[in-house]
């Protein structure tokens, strides 16, 4: 998978529609892996909404899933942690 530049991560996490929800989901994964239902409840979003955001975040390698039987848990990747803490990206451009 190609590397995303800071500008593209900035757009994904700050400028595009749903960026605030994606950041919220990533922040909910900091303490431990969670399943989609847990994330939906904690983030105050619908299950399908969270599922769609997770697909996007997984595609960009910011989260990964861990299969536990029929249940999928999602975990923040190193790249996801960096994206949340990177001061170049983490400053709100608005």
C-alpha positions in Angstrom: 0.0 0.0 0.0 1.4 3.4 -0.8 2.4 5.8 1.9 0.0 8.6 2.6 1.6 12.1 2.9 0.8 14.4 5.8 -1.6 16.4 3.5 -3.7 13.3 2.8 -3.8 12.3 6.4 -4.7 15.8 7.3 -7.6 15.7 4.9 -8.7 12.3 6.2 -8.6 13.3 9.9 -9.4 17.0 9.8 -10.8 18.3 6.5 -13.1 15.7 5.0 -16.7 14.9 5.9 -16.6 12.6 8.9 -13.1 13.5 10.0 -14.2 14.4 13.6 -15.9 11.0 13.9 -12.8 9.2 12.6 -10.6 11.0 15.1 -13.1 10.1 17.9 -13.0 6.5 16.9 -9.2 6.5 16.8 -9.1 8.1 20.3 -11.5 5.4 21.6 -9.0 2.7 20.5 -6.1 4.2 22.5 -6.6 2.2 25.7 -7.4 -1.2 24.2 -8.8 -2.9 21.1 -12.6 -2.8 20.8 -15.3 -4.2 18.6 -17.6 -2.1 16.4 -20.5 -2.2 18.8 -18.3 -0.9 21.7 -17.0 1.8 19.5 -20.5 2.8 18.3 -21.8 3.1 21.9 -18.7 5.0 23.2 -18.6 7.4 20.2 -22.4 7.9 20.1 -22.6 6.9 16.5 -24.6 4.3 14.6 -23.0 0.8 14.1 -23.0 1.2 10.3 -21.4 4.6 10.5 -18.6 3.2 12.7 -18.2 0.2 10.4 -17.8 2.5 7.4 -15.3 4.7 9.2 -13.3 1.6 10.3 -13.2 0.4 6.7 -11.6 3.7 5.7 -9.2 3.7 8.6 -8.2 0.1 8.0 -7.6 0.9 4.3 -5.2 3.7 5.3 -3.6 1.3 7.8 -4.5 3.5 10.9 -6.3 0.5 12.5 -6.1 -3.2 12.1 -8.7 -5.9 13.0 -8.1 -8.9 15.2 -10.4 -11.8 14.6 -11.7 -13.5 17.7 -14.0 -16.2 16.4 -16.9 -14.4 14.7 -16.1 -11.1 16.5 -13.7 -8.5 15.1 -11.8 -6.3 17.4 -10.1 -3.2 16.1 -6.7 -1.9 17.3 -4.8 1.3 16.6 -1.7 0.7 14.6 1.6 2.4 15.1 0.8 4.6 12.1 -2.6 5.4 13.7 -0.9 6.4 17.0 1.5 8.6 15.1 -1.3 10.2 13.1 -3.0 11.1 16.4 0.1 12.5 18.1 1.9 14.0 15.1 2.0 17.8 15.7 2.1 18.6 12.0 -1.2 16.7 11.5 -2.7 17.2 15.0 -3.0 21.0 14.8 -6.5 21.9 13.8 -6.1 23.8 10.5 -9.5 25.6 10.7 
